Amino acid sequence: MSRQAAMRAAVYREPGRLTIEERPVPRPGPREVLIRISHCGVCGTDLHFVMDGWGRPGSIGGHEYSGVISAVGSDVVGWVVGDAVVAGQDVGCGQCRQCRNHRVSLCEAQSDAAMAEYVGAFAEFKLVGAEQLHRIPSELSLREAAIAEPLAVSLHGITQSGIRPGQRALITGAGPVGMFTLAALLVHGVEDVVVSEPSEVRRALAERVGATRAIAPDDLVVPPLPFTIVDEPYDVAFECSGKAVAVESALAGLGKTGTLCLMGTGAERPRFDAMRVLMNELVVTGAYAYDENGFVRALEMIASGRLPTDLLIAENDIGLDDLLHAMQQLVAGEIGGKLLVAPN
C-alpha cells in the first residue's frame, strides 16, 4: 500500500492554462482501488477541455491510462497490490433503458462530463472502482496497454458503422481516433481506406500505418447537387476531426446507402445536406464511447501484435511539466502518434 502522502497533478485553471500542483494521495473506499499511473494518453477531449475551456477549473484531465494497483479497499475481491490494470467504462446504473439494452456508455444516470470536476490520470495516482478494472495480459507492456481506451473508441465506431470487409472507407481527421480507426479497420479486413488530414506529419504517418491514400481536406470533392455522386464513392465515412467542414465533406463523399459515422468531438455545427441524405438513403450515426465489451476486445487486439503500436504511439513520452506545451503541439498537428504522459 502506498505510503506517499502527496502527489503531483496537472490541474486545469482556465483556457490554455495548466498548473502543476500537489494534491493529497486519495485513499480507496471499500470497493475502490488506488492505481499508480504508468502512462496516460492525451485525448482530443483533453485538448478541448484545456485549450478551448470546456473543463471546470480545478479538474484533472486524463482518462486513457494504465498502471499498477497501489492499494485496495476492504471489500475488493480478485485484485491485489501489484496487479497491472487499465480501467474501463463505468458499469452504469444497471436500471435505465440504455443499461438494460447493453448501451452502458449512454447510461441515463451519468453526469455531464463537461460540468464535473473530474479527477483523472494526469497525476501520479488515481482512484477507480474495482468493477471497472481489466487485467493487462502478461505479454503486454503498461505503455502499450494505455492505448486500450482510444482503441475501444475506434472499435465502437466500427461497430456503429456496420462496415464489412471489401467495402471502401474514408476517415476525416488523422489524430489518434482516426489513426486507431485506420489500424483497426485493416485488422478487420477493410483494405481500401482513404484518410483526409490537413497535417503533413499525420498524412505521412497514415500512409505508413496502411492507408490506401492520405489526402488534404481540399482534395475531397463536394458535388453541387444532392443527387450527384462522386466518381469513387465511399461506403462508410468515419468523421474523426469534429470539424464542421469535414462532416459536410464526408457526407458528400458517400455513395448511395452509405453511412456517415460521427466520432470526433467539436463545437462547430455542420450544415447537413438533408436532400442528399434523403435522395441517396444515407445513414448518419454517432459513436459515443465504447461497445459493452470494448476494452476486452481492445486489449486482445493489442496483445495479438496485429497493430503497429510502434507507429501509433508517439516515440517519446512526456512528463507532467511538459503537458501544456505538448497540447499546443497537438493542436497544431505537429505530433502524429498517440502522445503518452508518464506522471511518475
C-alpha positions, 0 to 999 in steps of 0.5 A: 500500500502506498505510503506517499502522502502527496502527489503531483497533478496537472490541474486545469485553471482556465483556457490554455492554462495548466498548473502543476500542483500537489494534491493529497494521495486519495485513499480507496473506499471499500470497493475502490482501488488506488492505481499508480499511473504508468502512462496516460494518453492525451485525448482530443477531449483533453485538448478541448477541455484545456485549450478551448475551456470546456473543463471546470477549473480545478479538474484533472484531465486524463482518462486513457491510462494504465498502471499498477494497483497501489492499494485496495479497499476492504471489500475488493475481491480478485485484485491485489497490490501489484496487479497491472490494470487499465480501467474501463467504462463505468458499469452504469446504473444497471436500471435505465433503458440504455443499461438494460439494452447493453448501451452502458456508455449512454447510461441515463444516470451519468453526469455531464462530463463537461460540468464535473470536476473530474479527477483523472490520470494526469497525476501520479495516482488515481482512484477507480472502482474495482468493477471497472478494472481489466487485467493487462495480459502478461505479454503486454507492456503498461505503455502499450496497454494505455492505448486500450481506451482510444482503441475501444473508441475506434472499435465502437465506431466500427461497430456503429458503422456496420462496415464489412470487409471489401467495402471502401472507407474514408476517415476525416481527421488523422489524430489518434481516433482516426489513426486507431480507426485506420489500424483497426479497420485493416485488422478487420479486413477493410483494405481500401481506406482513404484518410483526409488530414490537413497535417503533413506529419499525420498524412505521412504517418497514415500512409505508413500505418496502411492507408490506401491514400492520405489526402488534404481536406481540399482534395475531397470533392463536394458535388453541387447537387444532392443527387450527384455522386462522386466518381469513387464513392465511399461506403462508410465515412468515419468523421474523426476531426469534429470539424464542421467542414469535414462532416459536410465533406464526408457526407458528400463523399458517400455513395448511395446507402452509405453511412456517415459515422460521427466520432470526433468531438467539436463545437462547430455545427455542420450544415447537413445536406438533408436532400442528399441524405434523403435522395441517396438513403444515407445513414448518419450515426454517432459513436459515443464511447465504447461497445459493452465489451470494448476494452476486452476486445481492445486489449486482445487486439493489442496483445495479438501484435496485429497493430503497429503500436510502434507507429501509433504511439508517439516515440517519446513520452512526456512528463507532467511539466511538459503537458501544456506545451505538448497540447499546443503541439497537438493542436497544431498537428505537429505530433502524429502518434498517440502522445503518452504522459508518464506522471511518475 
